[in-house]
Amino acid sequence: MNDASPSRQSKFARYRARKRAKGLREIRLWVPDVDAPEFQERLDRAVAAINASKDGDEALRGYEAGAAEVWNDVD
């Protein structure tokens, strides 16, 4: 059974059609739950490892450049 109303369905259908017209394809991803305590623990370990690395500053610049490139492509 579909819980979405017809107007809501058409809203999303129109949205998806606009994105497809721009050459995009819909995918679904599972991402880490940033509210989970395990996520913060893993993040803390990763940050500590980068800070302990002699190349940590260079690695962070690379991550920031990659993130900036991705965000610059967002509508």
Backbone as a chain_set.jsonl record, in Angstrom:
{"seq": "MNDASPSRQSKFARYRARKRAKGLREIRLWVPDVDAPEFQERLDRAVAAINASKDGDEALRGYEAGAAEVWNDVD", "coords": {"N": [[0.844, -1.191, 0.0], [0.536, 2.212, -0.785], [1.42, 5.09, 0.929], [1.619, 7.728, 0.195], [0.114, 10.746, -0.871], [-1.695, 11.535, -3.936], [-0.982, 14.128, -4.909], [1.41, 14.568, -3.609], [2.934, 12.483, -4.654], [3.069, 13.275, -7.332], [4.508, 15.603, -7.052], [7.05, 14.689, -6.268], [7.578, 13.105, -8.485], [7.735, 15.049, -10.491], [9.955, 16.457, -9.551], [11.959, 14.454, -9.737], [11.909, 14.096, -12.509], [12.857, 16.589, -13.392], [15.471, 16.487, -12.419], [16.46, 14.247, -13.83], [16.333, 15.316, -16.387], [18.432, 17.055, -16.241], [20.479, 15.379, -16.529], [21.046, 13.738, -14.4], [21.018, 10.907, -12.145], [18.986, 9.027, -9.992], [20.02, 7.646, -6.952], [20.171, 5.522, -4.085], [21.534, 5.714, -0.884], [23.072, 4.275, 1.962], [24.131, 5.84, 4.822], [26.502, 6.729, 7.408], [25.173, 6.994, 10.72], [25.227, 9.953, 12.123], [24.509, 10.651, 14.651], [24.935, 8.52, 16.243], [26.738, 7.059, 18.934], [28.986, 5.513, 18.257], [29.798, 6.549, 15.844], [30.891, 9.076, 16.497], [33.036, 8.199, 18.06], [34.602, 6.822, 16.142], [35.154, 8.963, 14.456], [36.639, 10.608, 16.172], [38.902, 8.963, 16.523], [39.881, 8.917, 13.891], [40.488, 11.634, 13.464], [42.448, 11.978, 15.42], [44.411, 10.278, 14.401], [45.061, 11.59, 12.01], [46.011, 14.008, 13.043], [48.26, 13.065, 14.374], [49.858, 12.295, 12.344], [52.671, 13.003, 10.281], [52.118, 14.097, 7.864], [49.66, 15.212, 8.171], [48.535, 17.828, 7.877], [48.732, 18.203, 5.112], [47.12, 16.11, 4.224], [44.622, 16.918, 5.247], [44.236, 19.268, 3.739], [43.908, 18.111, 1.24], [41.529, 16.622, 1.641], [39.764, 18.724, 2.195], [39.866, 20.121, -0.238], [38.758, 18.221, -1.953], [36.171, 17.967, -0.848], [35.247, 20.584, -1.235], [35.164, 20.659, -4.007], [33.116, 18.826, -4.543], [30.917, 20.067, -3.232], [30.736, 22.414, -4.712], [29.524, 21.54, -7.005], [26.909, 21.148, -6.329], [23.484, 21.912, -6.687]], "CA": [[0.0, 0.0, 0.0], [1.31, 3.433, -0.881], [0.876, 6.085, 1.857], [1.759, 9.086, -0.321], [-1.054, 11.273, -1.578], [-1.396, 11.752, -5.355], [-0.272, 15.388, -5.132], [2.786, 14.369, -3.143], [3.607, 11.639, -5.634], [3.367, 14.034, -8.533], [5.558, 16.56, -6.701], [8.319, 13.978, -6.342], [7.775, 12.687, -9.873], [8.204, 16.239, -11.207], [11.316, 16.716, -9.074], [12.845, 13.461, -10.35], [11.972, 14.373, -13.944], [13.759, 17.736, -13.58], [16.844, 16.027, -12.189], [16.84, 13.4, -14.967], [16.53, 16.215, -17.528], [19.761, 17.649, -16.068], [21.477, 14.328, -16.711], [21.338, 13.082, -13.128], [20.347, 9.643, -11.902], [18.704, 8.84, -8.571], [20.532, 6.466, -6.26], [19.912, 5.567, -2.639], [22.731, 5.353, -0.133], [23.062, 4.196, 3.417], [25.244, 6.633, 5.33], [26.642, 6.59, 8.855], [24.293, 7.774, 11.597], [26.127, 10.858, 12.827], [24.063, 10.781, 16.038], [25.316, 7.304, 16.967], [27.998, 7.239, 19.683], [30.089, 4.849, 17.555], [30.271, 7.453, 14.796], [31.772, 10.07, 17.115], [34.263, 7.5, 18.458], [35.395, 6.598, 14.928], [35.606, 10.273, 14.004], [37.711, 11.027, 17.082], [40.099, 8.167, 16.203], [40.388, 9.365, 12.594], [41.09, 12.951, 13.662], [43.69, 11.772, 16.178], [45.387, 9.692, 13.486], [45.502, 12.649, 11.092], [46.824, 14.951, 13.818], [49.516, 12.423, 14.737], [50.61, 12.064, 11.116], [53.519, 14.126, 9.872], [51.497, 14.658, 6.669], [48.268, 15.5, 8.519], [48.071, 19.085, 7.267], [48.581, 17.977, 3.673], [45.937, 15.255, 4.052], [43.43, 17.748, 5.466], [44.058, 20.139, 2.574], [43.364, 17.269, 0.172], [40.127, 16.338, 1.97], [39.004, 19.965, 2.034], [39.765, 20.418, -1.673], [37.785, 17.275, -2.51], [34.835, 18.337, -0.376], [34.869, 21.84, -1.896], [34.82, 20.337, -5.395], [31.795, 18.199, -4.528], [29.897, 21.06, -2.863], [30.59, 23.391, -5.786], [28.674, 20.956, -8.028], [25.548, 21.013, -5.807], [22.575, 22.997, -7.1]], "C": [[0.88, 1.243, 0.0], [0.655, 4.517, -0.037], [0.898, 7.504, 1.29], [0.504, 9.503, -1.073], [-0.692, 11.492, -3.05], [-0.634, 13.053, -5.618], [1.178, 15.277, -4.678], [3.566, 13.513, -4.122], [3.982, 12.457, -6.855], [4.46, 15.083, -8.265], [6.92, 15.892, -6.82], [8.607, 13.507, -7.755], [8.289, 13.865, -10.705], [9.647, 16.569, -10.825], [12.309, 15.751, -9.739], [12.989, 13.702, -11.853], [12.91, 15.551, -14.229], [15.207, 17.301, -13.408], [17.325, 15.159, -13.346], [17.117, 14.26, -16.201], [17.895, 16.908, -17.459], [20.875, 16.611, -16.206], [21.86, 13.605, -15.434], [20.539, 11.795, -13.003], [20.164, 9.477, -10.406], [19.352, 7.551, -8.085], [20.175, 6.61, -4.787], [21.133, 5.029, -1.925], [22.424, 5.213, 1.344], [24.302, 4.935, 3.885], [25.339, 6.452, 6.839], [25.659, 7.495, 9.606], [25.184, 8.669, 12.451], [25.707, 11.09, 14.274], [24.446, 9.568, 16.879], [26.638, 7.524, 17.696], [29.203, 6.621, 18.966], [30.663, 5.754, 16.464], [31.248, 8.466, 15.386], [33.083, 9.433, 17.545], [35.18, 7.278, 17.254], [35.96, 7.916, 14.406], [36.765, 10.762, 14.866], [39.005, 10.276, 16.788], [40.721, 8.637, 14.884], [41.087, 10.717, 12.718], [42.411, 12.82, 14.413], [44.782, 11.203, 15.273], [45.925, 10.734, 12.519], [46.408, 13.627, 11.826], [48.181, 14.373, 14.184], [50.416, 12.207, 13.519], [51.465, 13.275, 10.78], [52.957, 14.805, 8.627], [50.043, 15.052, 6.92], [47.726, 16.763, 7.876], [47.832, 18.917, 5.768], [47.343, 17.123, 3.396], [44.659, 16.062, 4.229], [43.184, 18.692, 4.302], [43.463, 19.351, 1.407], [41.9, 16.956, 0.397], [39.265, 17.583, 1.749], [38.826, 20.324, 0.562], [38.736, 19.492, -2.326], [36.372, 17.624, -2.107], [34.356, 19.611, -1.063], [34.459, 21.577, -3.342], [33.426, 19.721, -5.476], [30.72, 19.235, -4.249], [29.705, 22.108, -3.943], [29.696, 22.861, -6.909], [27.224, 20.846, -7.584], [24.715, 22.21, -6.246], [22.186, 23.857, -5.927]], "O": [[1.873, 1.298, 0.726], [-0.514, 4.842, -0.24], [0.26, 8.397, 1.849], [-0.087, 8.716, -1.813], [0.487, 11.622, -3.38], [0.264, 13.08, -6.46], [2.072, 15.84, -5.309], [4.735, 13.788, -4.393], [5.099, 12.342, -7.359], [5.243, 15.407, -9.159], [7.842, 16.46, -7.404], [9.761, 13.508, -8.183], [9.183, 13.693, -11.533], [10.459, 16.918, -11.682], [13.355, 16.166, -10.236], [14.075, 13.53, -12.406], [13.671, 15.517, -15.195], [16.074, 17.711, -14.18], [18.46, 15.303, -13.8], [18.03, 13.965, -16.972], [18.45, 17.301, -18.485], [22.054, 16.917, -16.025], [22.889, 12.93, -15.387], [19.518, 11.614, -13.665], [21.08, 9.754, -9.632], [19.245, 6.504, -8.724], [19.907, 7.714, -4.312], [21.697, 4.008, -2.319], [21.61, 5.952, 1.897], [25.402, 4.68, 3.396], [24.363, 6.065, 7.48], [25.362, 8.61, 9.175], [25.823, 8.198, 13.393], [26.47, 11.668, 15.048], [24.295, 9.59, 18.101], [27.562, 8.112, 17.134], [30.313, 7.144, 19.057], [31.863, 5.729, 16.194], [32.321, 8.686, 14.825], [34.139, 10.052, 17.414], [36.385, 7.515, 17.333], [37.108, 7.976, 13.967], [37.758, 11.273, 14.347], [40.084, 10.869, 16.799], [41.942, 8.741, 14.772], [42.156, 10.921, 12.143], [43.388, 13.487, 14.07], [45.943, 11.602, 15.369], [47.124, 10.757, 12.238], [47.447, 14.032, 11.305], [49.157, 15.115, 14.295], [51.613, 11.962, 13.669], [51.049, 14.419, 10.965], [53.28, 15.961, 8.356], [49.275, 15.207, 5.97], [46.597, 16.781, 7.385], [46.852, 19.427, 5.226], [46.604, 17.383, 2.445], [43.717, 15.912, 3.452], [42.035, 18.898, 3.912], [42.616, 19.862, 0.674], [41.103, 17.014, -0.539], [38.175, 17.501, 1.184], [37.756, 20.779, 0.159], [37.939, 19.931, -3.154], [35.463, 17.584, -2.937], [33.187, 19.711, -1.435], [33.522, 22.194, -3.848], [32.646, 20.053, -6.369], [29.712, 19.282, -4.954], [28.607, 22.647, -4.079], [29.162, 23.65, -7.688], [26.372, 20.48, -8.395], [25.161, 23.356, -6.191], [21.429, 24.814, -6.087]]}, "num_chains": 1, "name": "protein.A"}
